[in-house]
Amino acid sequence: MLNKIMNFPVLAYLAVTGFYKELRDDERGLSGVVVTILLILVAVLAVALIWYFLGEWLGELWERITGLGDTEFQ
């Protein structure tokens, strides 16, 4: 039991370095990260385009509903 306790720091070090080595050498994880980043980018661009194209229409619709323009809120 004492040997296991004494070897624990060495085993922990080997586990951590082995994890990082496998993570560094694994190419499957990289593609998953790239796909995730690209999906987030596409989603943000889609929201920005929808906001840009529908913003004017929504402003006109809001003006019709309330009878107030953007400048009258200030």
mmCIF file as gemmi writes it, N, C-alpha and C atoms, coordinates in Angstrom:
data_model
loop_
_atom_site.group_PDB
_atom_site.id
_atom_site.type_symbol
_atom_site.label_atom_id
_atom_site.label_alt_id
_atom_site.label_comp_id
_atom_site.label_asym_id
_atom_site.label_entity_id
_atom_site.label_seq_id
_atom_site.pdbx_PDB_ins_code
_atom_site.Cartn_x
_atom_site.Cartn_y
_atom_site.Cartn_z
_atom_site.occupancy
_atom_site.B_iso_or_equiv
_atom_site.pdbx_formal_charge
_atom_site.auth_seq_id
_atom_site.auth_asym_id
_atom_site.pdbx_PDB_model_num
ATOM 1 N N . MET Axp A 1 ? 0.815 -1.182 0 1 0 ? 1 A 1
ATOM 2 C CA . MET Axp A 1 ? 0 0 0 1 0 ? 1 A 1
ATOM 3 C C . MET Axp A 1 ? 0.866 1.256 0 1 0 ? 1 A 1
ATOM 4 N N . LEU Axp A 2 ? 1.943 1.22 0.755 1 0 ? 2 A 1
ATOM 5 C CA . LEU Axp A 2 ? 2.853 2.356 0.797 1 0 ? 2 A 1
ATOM 6 C C . LEU Axp A 2 ? 3.506 2.576 -0.566 1 0 ? 2 A 1
ATOM 7 N N . ASN Axp A 3 ? 3.809 1.492 -1.281 1 0 ? 3 A 1
ATOM 8 C CA . ASN Axp A 3 ? 4.389 1.622 -2.621 1 0 ? 3 A 1
ATOM 9 C C . ASN Axp A 3 ? 3.429 2.332 -3.572 1 0 ? 3 A 1
ATOM 10 N N . LYS Axp A 4 ? 2.14 2.035 -3.471 1 0 ? 4 A 1
ATOM 11 C CA . LYS Axp A 4 ? 1.16 2.693 -4.332 1 0 ? 4 A 1
ATOM 12 C C . LYS Axp A 4 ? 1.09 4.185 -4.022 1 0 ? 4 A 1
ATOM 13 N N . ILE Axp A 5 ? 1.142 4.523 -2.768 1 0 ? 5 A 1
ATOM 14 C CA . ILE Axp A 5 ? 1.115 5.939 -2.382 1 0 ? 5 A 1
ATOM 15 C C . ILE Axp A 5 ? 2.374 6.648 -2.868 1 0 ? 5 A 1
ATOM 16 N N . MET Axp A 6 ? 3.509 5.987 -2.769 1 0 ? 6 A 1
ATOM 17 C CA . MET Axp A 6 ? 4.772 6.601 -3.2 1 0 ? 6 A 1
ATOM 18 C C . MET Axp A 6 ? 4.829 6.735 -4.724 1 0 ? 6 A 1
ATOM 19 N N . ASN Axp A 7 ? 4.182 5.821 -5.448 1 0 ? 7 A 1
ATOM 20 C CA . ASN Axp A 7 ? 4.206 5.858 -6.915 1 0 ? 7 A 1
ATOM 21 C C . ASN Axp A 7 ? 3.119 6.754 -7.498 1 0 ? 7 A 1
ATOM 22 N N . PHE Axp A 8 ? 2.219 7.254 -6.687 1 0 ? 8 A 1
ATOM 23 C CA . PHE Axp A 8 ? 1.114 8.069 -7.184 1 0 ? 8 A 1
ATOM 24 C C . PHE Axp A 8 ? 1.569 9.31 -7.957 1 0 ? 8 A 1
ATOM 25 N N . PRO Axp A 9 ? 2.528 10.104 -7.471 1 0 ? 9 A 1
ATOM 26 C CA . PRO Axp A 9 ? 2.964 11.274 -8.256 1 0 ? 9 A 1
ATOM 27 C C . PRO Axp A 9 ? 3.535 10.887 -9.621 1 0 ? 9 A 1
ATOM 28 N N . VAL Axp A 10 ? 4.254 9.795 -9.686 1 0 ? 10 A 1
ATOM 29 C CA . VAL Axp A 10 ? 4.82 9.348 -10.957 1 0 ? 10 A 1
ATOM 30 C C . VAL Axp A 10 ? 3.704 8.916 -11.897 1 0 ? 10 A 1
ATOM 31 N N . LEU Axp A 11 ? 2.735 8.17 -11.4 1 0 ? 11 A 1
ATOM 32 C CA . LEU Axp A 11 ? 1.618 7.723 -12.227 1 0 ? 11 A 1
ATOM 33 C C . LEU Axp A 11 ? 0.774 8.905 -12.694 1 0 ? 11 A 1
ATOM 34 N N . ALA Axp A 12 ? 0.586 9.89 -11.834 1 0 ? 12 A 1
ATOM 35 C CA . ALA Axp A 12 ? -0.17 11.078 -12.223 1 0 ? 12 A 1
ATOM 36 C C . ALA Axp A 12 ? 0.564 11.846 -13.316 1 0 ? 12 A 1
ATOM 37 N N . TYR Axp A 13 ? 1.867 11.979 -13.165 1 0 ? 13 A 1
ATOM 38 C CA . TYR Axp A 13 ? 2.662 12.668 -14.185 1 0 ? 13 A 1
ATOM 39 C C . TYR Axp A 13 ? 2.573 11.938 -15.522 1 0 ? 13 A 1
ATOM 40 N N . LEU Axp A 14 ? 2.713 10.626 -15.504 1 0 ? 14 A 1
ATOM 41 C CA . LEU Axp A 14 ? 2.636 9.848 -16.739 1 0 ? 14 A 1
ATOM 42 C C . LEU Axp A 14 ? 1.248 9.924 -17.373 1 0 ? 14 A 1
ATOM 43 N N . ALA Axp A 15 ? 0.221 9.944 -16.554 1 0 ? 15 A 1
ATOM 44 C CA . ALA Axp A 15 ? -1.134 10.044 -17.086 1 0 ? 15 A 1
ATOM 45 C C . ALA Axp A 15 ? -1.352 11.393 -17.775 1 0 ? 15 A 1
ATOM 46 N N . VAL Axp A 16 ? -0.881 12.469 -17.133 1 0 ? 16 A 1
ATOM 47 C CA . VAL Axp A 16 ? -1.07 13.805 -17.712 1 0 ? 16 A 1
ATOM 48 C C . VAL Axp A 16 ? -0.254 13.956 -18.987 1 0 ? 16 A 1
ATOM 49 N N . THR Axp A 17 ? 0.999 13.549 -18.967 1 0 ? 17 A 1
ATOM 50 C CA . THR Axp A 17 ? 1.827 13.696 -20.169 1 0 ? 17 A 1
ATOM 51 C C . THR Axp A 17 ? 1.331 12.786 -21.276 1 0 ? 17 A 1
ATOM 52 N N . GLY Axp A 18 ? 0.837 11.611 -20.93 1 0 ? 18 A 1
ATOM 53 C CA . GLY Axp A 18 ? 0.271 10.726 -21.95 1 0 ? 18 A 1
ATOM 54 C C . GLY Axp A 18 ? -0.979 11.311 -22.57 1 0 ? 18 A 1
ATOM 55 N N . PHE Axp A 19 ? -1.806 11.95 -21.743 1 0 ? 19 A 1
ATOM 56 C CA . PHE Axp A 19 ? -3.018 12.591 -22.251 1 0 ? 19 A 1
ATOM 57 C C . PHE Axp A 19 ? -2.668 13.692 -23.235 1 0 ? 19 A 1
ATOM 58 N N . TYR Axp A 20 ? -1.708 14.549 -22.868 1 0 ? 20 A 1
ATOM 59 C CA . TYR Axp A 20 ? -1.318 15.636 -23.763 1 0 ? 20 A 1
ATOM 60 C C . TYR Axp A 20 ? -0.662 15.114 -25.038 1 0 ? 20 A 1
ATOM 61 N N . LYS Axp A 21 ? 0.11 14.05 -24.941 1 0 ? 21 A 1
ATOM 62 C CA . LYS Axp A 21 ? 0.742 13.486 -26.127 1 0 ? 21 A 1
ATOM 63 C C . LYS Axp A 21 ? -0.31 12.923 -27.073 1 0 ? 21 A 1
ATOM 64 N N . GLU Axp A 22 ? -1.281 12.216 -26.521 1 0 ? 22 A 1
ATOM 65 C CA . GLU Axp A 22 ? -2.348 11.677 -27.363 1 0 ? 22 A 1
ATOM 66 C C . GLU Axp A 22 ? -3.192 12.792 -27.957 1 0 ? 22 A 1
ATOM 67 N N . LEU Axp A 23 ? -3.453 13.834 -27.183 1 0 ? 23 A 1
ATOM 68 C CA . LEU Axp A 23 ? -4.228 14.959 -27.686 1 0 ? 23 A 1
ATOM 69 C C . LEU Axp A 23 ? -3.489 15.679 -28.803 1 0 ? 23 A 1
ATOM 70 N N . ARG Axp A 24 ? -2.182 15.817 -28.641 1 0 ? 24 A 1
ATOM 71 C CA . ARG Axp A 24 ? -1.373 16.481 -29.651 1 0 ? 24 A 1
ATOM 72 C C . ARG Axp A 24 ? -1.284 15.655 -30.925 1 0 ? 24 A 1
ATOM 73 N N . ASP Axp A 25 ? -1.178 14.336 -30.795 1 0 ? 25 A 1
ATOM 74 C CA . ASP Axp A 25 ? -1.014 13.481 -31.959 1 0 ? 25 A 1
ATOM 75 C C . ASP Axp A 25 ? -2.335 13.093 -32.617 1 0 ? 25 A 1
ATOM 76 N N . ASP Axp A 26 ? -3.455 13.28 -31.923 1 0 ? 26 A 1
ATOM 77 C CA . ASP Axp A 26 ? -4.752 12.889 -32.454 1 0 ? 26 A 1
ATOM 78 C C . ASP Axp A 26 ? -5.242 13.941 -33.438 1 0 ? 26 A 1
ATOM 79 N N . GLU Axp A 27 ? -5.491 13.543 -34.66 1 0 ? 27 A 1
ATOM 80 C CA . GLU Axp A 27 ? -5.944 14.482 -35.677 1 0 ? 27 A 1
ATOM 81 C C . GLU Axp A 27 ? -7.462 14.512 -35.785 1 0 ? 27 A 1
ATOM 82 N N . ARG Axp A 28 ? -8.149 13.561 -35.184 1 0 ? 28 A 1
ATOM 83 C CA . ARG Axp A 28 ? -9.605 13.553 -35.248 1 0 ? 28 A 1
ATOM 84 C C . ARG Axp A 28 ? -10.177 14.706 -34.452 1 0 ? 28 A 1
ATOM 85 N N . GLY Axp A 29 ? -9.6 15.039 -33.328 1 0 ? 29 A 1
ATOM 86 C CA . GLY Axp A 29 ? -10.093 16.119 -32.489 1 0 ? 29 A 1
ATOM 87 C C . GLY Axp A 29 ? -9.984 17.467 -33.163 1 0 ? 29 A 1
ATOM 88 N N . LEU Axp A 30 ? -8.969 17.652 -33.961 1 0 ? 30 A 1
ATOM 89 C CA . LEU Axp A 30 ? -8.767 18.91 -34.651 1 0 ? 30 A 1
ATOM 90 C C . LEU Axp A 30 ? -9.901 19.169 -35.626 1 0 ? 30 A 1
ATOM 91 N N . SER Axp A 31 ? -10.324 18.154 -36.36 1 0 ? 31 A 1
ATOM 92 C CA . SER Axp A 31 ? -11.401 18.36 -37.325 1 0 ? 31 A 1
ATOM 93 C C . SER Axp A 31 ? -12.7 18.704 -36.61 1 0 ? 31 A 1
ATOM 94 N N . GLY Axp A 32 ? -12.937 18.116 -35.445 1 0 ? 32 A 1
ATOM 95 C CA . GLY Axp A 32 ? -14.136 18.448 -34.684 1 0 ? 32 A 1
ATOM 96 C C . GLY Axp A 32 ? -14.135 19.888 -34.222 1 0 ? 32 A 1
ATOM 97 N N . VAL Axp A 33 ? -12.98 20.373 -33.799 1 0 ? 33 A 1
ATOM 98 C CA . VAL Axp A 33 ? -12.863 21.77 -33.365 1 0 ? 33 A 1
ATOM 99 C C . VAL Axp A 33 ? -13.076 22.705 -34.547 1 0 ? 33 A 1
ATOM 100 N N . VAL Axp A 34 ? -12.501 22.373 -35.684 1 0 ? 34 A 1
ATOM 101 C CA . VAL Axp A 34 ? -12.648 23.209 -36.875 1 0 ? 34 A 1
ATOM 102 C C . VAL Axp A 34 ? -14.104 23.257 -37.31 1 0 ? 34 A 1
ATOM 103 N N . VAL Axp A 35 ? -14.778 22.124 -37.299 1 0 ? 35 A 1
ATOM 104 C CA . VAL Axp A 35 ? -16.192 22.084 -37.682 1 0 ? 35 A 1
ATOM 105 C C . VAL Axp A 35 ? -17.034 22.911 -36.721 1 0 ? 35 A 1
ATOM 106 N N . THR Axp A 36 ? -16.75 22.821 -35.439 1 0 ? 36 A 1
ATOM 107 C CA . THR Axp A 36 ? -17.494 23.598 -34.45 1 0 ? 36 A 1
ATOM 108 C C . THR Axp A 36 ? -17.301 25.09 -34.658 1 0 ? 36 A 1
ATOM 109 N N . ILE Axp A 37 ? -16.084 25.51 -34.885 1 0 ? 37 A 1
ATOM 110 C CA . ILE Axp A 37 ? -15.802 26.93 -35.114 1 0 ? 37 A 1
ATOM 111 C C . ILE Axp A 37 ? -16.482 27.417 -36.385 1 0 ? 37 A 1
ATOM 112 N N . LEU Axp A 38 ? -16.449 26.609 -37.441 1 0 ? 38 A 1
ATOM 113 C CA . LEU Axp A 38 ? -17.112 27.003 -38.686 1 0 ? 38 A 1
ATOM 114 C C . LEU Axp A 38 ? -18.62 27.093 -38.523 1 0 ? 38 A 1
ATOM 115 N N . LEU Axp A 39 ? -19.221 26.183 -37.766 1 0 ? 39 A 1
ATOM 116 C CA . LEU Axp A 39 ? -20.663 26.251 -37.528 1 0 ? 39 A 1
ATOM 117 C C . LEU Axp A 39 ? -21.038 27.499 -36.746 1 0 ? 39 A 1
ATOM 118 N N . ILE Axp A 40 ? -20.24 27.844 -35.75 1 0 ? 40 A 1
ATOM 119 C CA . ILE Axp A 40 ? -20.5 29.064 -34.986 1 0 ? 40 A 1
ATOM 120 C C . ILE Axp A 40 ? -20.372 30.286 -35.882 1 0 ? 40 A 1
ATOM 121 N N . LEU Axp A 41 ? -19.356 30.308 -36.729 1 0 ? 41 A 1
ATOM 122 C CA . LEU Axp A 41 ? -19.154 31.431 -37.649 1 0 ? 41 A 1
ATOM 123 C C . LEU Axp A 41 ? -20.329 31.573 -38.611 1 0 ? 41 A 1
ATOM 124 N N . VAL Axp A 42 ? -20.793 30.463 -39.168 1 0 ? 42 A 1
ATOM 125 C CA . VAL Axp A 42 ? -21.93 30.502 -40.095 1 0 ? 42 A 1
ATOM 126 C C . VAL Axp A 42 ? -23.18 30.993 -39.378 1 0 ? 42 A 1
ATOM 127 N N . ALA Axp A 43 ? -23.401 30.548 -38.151 1 0 ? 43 A 1
ATOM 128 C CA . ALA Axp A 43 ? -24.579 30.983 -37.396 1 0 ? 43 A 1
ATOM 129 C C . ALA Axp A 43 ? -24.526 32.484 -37.112 1 0 ? 43 A 1
ATOM 130 N N . VAL Axp A 44 ? -23.373 32.989 -36.724 1 0 ? 44 A 1
ATOM 131 C CA . VAL Axp A 44 ? -23.233 34.419 -36.446 1 0 ? 44 A 1
ATOM 132 C C . VAL Axp A 44 ? -23.434 35.238 -37.723 1 0 ? 44 A 1
ATOM 133 N N . LEU Axp A 45 ? -22.878 34.778 -38.826 1 0 ? 45 A 1
ATOM 134 C CA . LEU Axp A 45 ? -23.065 35.493 -40.091 1 0 ? 45 A 1
ATOM 135 C C . LEU Axp A 45 ? -24.518 35.46 -40.542 1 0 ? 45 A 1
ATOM 136 N N . ALA Axp A 46 ? -25.202 34.342 -40.33 1 0 ? 46 A 1
ATOM 137 C CA . ALA Axp A 46 ? -26.614 34.251 -40.704 1 0 ? 46 A 1
ATOM 138 C C . ALA Axp A 46 ? -27.45 35.23 -39.89 1 0 ? 46 A 1
ATOM 139 N N . VAL Axp A 47 ? -27.192 35.313 -38.601 1 0 ? 47 A 1
ATOM 140 C CA . VAL Axp A 47 ? -27.926 36.256 -37.754 1 0 ? 47 A 1
ATOM 141 C C . VAL Axp A 47 ? -27.628 37.691 -38.188 1 0 ? 47 A 1
ATOM 142 N N . ALA Axp A 48 ? -26.384 37.985 -38.498 1 0 ? 48 A 1
ATOM 143 C CA . ALA Axp A 48 ? -26.016 39.334 -38.925 1 0 ? 48 A 1
ATOM 144 C C . ALA Axp A 48 ? -26.7 39.696 -40.246 1 0 ? 48 A 1
ATOM 145 N N . LEU Axp A 49 ? -26.755 38.761 -41.184 1 0 ? 49 A 1
ATOM 146 C CA . LEU Axp A 49 ? -27.42 39.033 -42.452 1 0 ? 49 A 1
ATOM 147 C C . LEU Axp A 49 ? -28.923 39.206 -42.283 1 0 ? 49 A 1
ATOM 148 N N . ILE Axp A 50 ? -29.525 38.377 -41.453 1 0 ? 50 A 1
ATOM 149 C CA . ILE Axp A 50 ? -30.958 38.52 -41.202 1 0 ? 50 A 1
ATOM 150 C C . ILE Axp A 50 ? -31.241 39.866 -40.545 1 0 ? 50 A 1
ATOM 151 N N . TRP Axp A 51 ? -30.411 40.237 -39.585 1 0 ? 51 A 1
ATOM 152 C CA . TRP Axp A 51 ? -30.577 41.528 -38.906 1 0 ? 51 A 1
ATOM 153 C C . TRP Axp A 51 ? -30.439 42.673 -39.902 1 0 ? 51 A 1
ATOM 154 N N . TYR Axp A 52 ? -29.459 42.564 -40.808 1 0 ? 52 A 1
ATOM 155 C CA . TYR Axp A 52 ? -29.204 43.62 -41.775 1 0 ? 52 A 1
ATOM 156 C C . TYR Axp A 52 ? -30.373 43.759 -42.752 1 0 ? 52 A 1
ATOM 157 N N . PHE Axp A 53 ? -30.822 42.637 -43.304 1 0 ? 53 A 1
ATOM 158 C CA . PHE Axp A 53 ? -31.863 42.692 -44.328 1 0 ? 53 A 1
ATOM 159 C C . PHE Axp A 53 ? -33.257 42.935 -43.742 1 0 ? 53 A 1
ATOM 160 N N . LEU Axp A 54 ? -33.526 42.441 -42.556 1 0 ? 54 A 1
ATOM 161 C CA . LEU Axp A 54 ? -34.849 42.612 -41.976 1 0 ? 54 A 1
ATOM 162 C C . LEU Axp A 54 ? -34.953 43.816 -41.059 1 0 ? 54 A 1
ATOM 163 N N . GLY Axp A 55 ? -33.831 44.434 -40.744 1 0 ? 55 A 1
ATOM 164 C CA . GLY Axp A 55 ? -33.846 45.568 -39.824 1 0 ? 55 A 1
ATOM 165 C C . GLY Axp A 55 ? -34.685 46.728 -40.312 1 0 ? 55 A 1
ATOM 166 N N . GLU Axp A 56 ? -34.537 47.074 -41.561 1 0 ? 56 A 1
ATOM 167 C CA . GLU Axp A 56 ? -35.297 48.194 -42.116 1 0 ? 56 A 1
ATOM 168 C C . GLU Axp A 56 ? -36.788 47.851 -42.162 1 0 ? 56 A 1
ATOM 169 N N . TRP Axp A 57 ? -37.099 46.641 -42.576 1 0 ? 57 A 1
ATOM 170 C CA . TRP Axp A 57 ? -38.492 46.212 -42.646 1 0 ? 57 A 1
ATOM 171 C C . TRP Axp A 57 ? -39.13 46.203 -41.263 1 0 ? 57 A 1
ATOM 172 N N . LEU Axp A 58 ? -38.401 45.699 -40.27 1 0 ? 58 A 1
ATOM 173 C CA . LEU Axp A 58 ? -38.928 45.68 -38.914 1 0 ? 58 A 1
ATOM 174 C C . LEU Axp A 58 ? -39.1 47.094 -38.367 1 0 ? 58 A 1
ATOM 175 N N . GLY Axp A 59 ? -38.205 48.007 -38.735 1 0 ? 59 A 1
ATOM 176 C CA . GLY Axp A 59 ? -38.34 49.403 -38.323 1 0 ? 59 A 1
ATOM 177 C C . GLY Axp A 59 ? -39.591 50.039 -38.908 1 0 ? 59 A 1
ATOM 178 N N . GLU Axp A 60 ? -39.853 49.769 -40.185 1 0 ? 60 A 1
ATOM 179 C CA . GLU Axp A 60 ? -41.06 50.295 -40.817 1 0 ? 60 A 1
ATOM 180 C C . GLU Axp A 60 ? -42.311 49.689 -40.188 1 0 ? 60 A 1
ATOM 181 N N . LEU Axp A 61 ? -42.259 48.407 -39.905 1 0 ? 61 A 1
ATOM 182 C CA . LEU Axp A 61 ? -43.388 47.731 -39.276 1 0 ? 61 A 1
ATOM 183 C C . LEU Axp A 61 ? -43.644 48.308 -37.885 1 0 ? 61 A 1
ATOM 184 N N . TRP Axp A 62 ? -42.593 48.529 -37.117 1 0 ? 62 A 1
ATOM 185 C CA . TRP Axp A 62 ? -42.731 49.108 -35.779 1 0 ? 62 A 1
ATOM 186 C C . TRP Axp A 62 ? -43.305 50.523 -35.852 1 0 ? 62 A 1
ATOM 187 N N . GLU Axp A 63 ? -42.885 51.281 -36.864 1 0 ? 63 A 1
ATOM 188 C CA . GLU Axp A 63 ? -43.392 52.638 -37.025 1 0 ? 63 A 1
ATOM 189 C C . GLU Axp A 63 ? -44.883 52.614 -37.356 1 0 ? 63 A 1
ATOM 190 N N . ARG Axp A 64 ? -45.299 51.665 -38.178 1 0 ? 64 A 1
ATOM 191 C CA . ARG Axp A 64 ? -46.721 51.533 -38.493 1 0 ? 64 A 1
ATOM 192 C C . ARG Axp A 64 ? -47.538 51.127 -37.26 1 0 ? 64 A 1
ATOM 193 N N . ILE Axp A 65 ? -46.982 50.252 -36.445 1 0 ? 65 A 1
ATOM 194 C CA . ILE Axp A 65 ? -47.715 49.772 -35.282 1 0 ? 65 A 1
ATOM 195 C C . ILE Axp A 65 ? -47.852 50.868 -34.238 1 0 ? 65 A 1
ATOM 196 N N . THR Axp A 66 ? -46.768 51.537 -33.931 1 0 ? 66 A 1
ATOM 197 C CA . THR Axp A 66 ? -46.788 52.524 -32.845 1 0 ? 66 A 1
ATOM 198 C C . THR Axp A 66 ? -47.067 53.936 -33.324 1 0 ? 66 A 1
ATOM 199 N N . GLY Axp A 67 ? -46.832 54.207 -34.595 1 0 ? 67 A 1
ATOM 200 C CA . GLY Axp A 67 ? -47 55.562 -35.099 1 0 ? 67 A 1
ATOM 201 C C . GLY Axp A 67 ? -45.848 56.472 -34.724 1 0 ? 67 A 1
ATOM 202 N N . LEU Axp A 68 ? -44.77 55.897 -34.173 1 0 ? 68 A 1
ATOM 203 C CA . LEU Axp A 68 ? -43.608 56.681 -33.76 1 0 ? 68 A 1
ATOM 204 C C . LEU Axp A 68 ? -42.401 56.282 -34.589 1 0 ? 68 A 1
ATOM 205 N N . GLY Axp A 69 ? -41.564 57.229 -34.886 1 0 ? 69 A 1
ATOM 206 C CA . GLY Axp A 69 ? -40.323 56.951 -35.572 1 0 ? 69 A 1
ATOM 207 C C . GLY Axp A 69 ? -39.204 56.682 -34.563 1 0 ? 69 A 1
ATOM 208 N N . ASP Axp A 70 ? -38.024 56.371 -35.064 1 0 ? 70 A 1
ATOM 209 C CA . ASP Axp A 70 ? -36.878 56.119 -34.191 1 0 ? 70 A 1
ATOM 210 C C . ASP Axp A 70 ? -36.453 57.373 -33.454 1 0 ? 70 A 1
ATOM 211 N N . THR Axp A 71 ? -36.605 58.55 -34.071 1 0 ? 71 A 1
ATOM 212 C CA . THR Axp A 71 ? -36.123 59.794 -33.453 1 0 ? 71 A 1
ATOM 213 C C . THR Axp A 71 ? -37.022 60.26 -32.327 1 0 ? 71 A 1
ATOM 214 N N . GLU Axp A 72 ? -38.278 59.839 -32.288 1 0 ? 72 A 1
ATOM 215 C CA . GLU Axp A 72 ? -39.206 60.306 -31.276 1 0 ? 72 A 1
ATOM 216 C C . GLU Axp A 72 ? -39.003 59.613 -29.938 1 0 ? 72 A 1
ATOM 217 N N . PHE Axp A 73 ? -38.193 58.548 -29.887 1 0 ? 73 A 1
ATOM 218 C CA . PHE Axp A 73 ? -37.924 57.862 -28.633 1 0 ? 73 A 1
ATOM 219 C C . PHE Axp A 73 ? -36.91 58.632 -27.788 1 0 ? 73 A 1
ATOM 220 N N . GLN Axp A 74 ? -36.116 59.466 -28.409 1 0 ? 74 A 1
ATOM 221 C CA . GLN Axp A 74 ? -35.044 60.159 -27.697 1 0 ? 74 A 1
ATOM 222 C C . GLN Axp A 74 ? -35.574 61.283 -26.96 1 0 ? 74 A 1
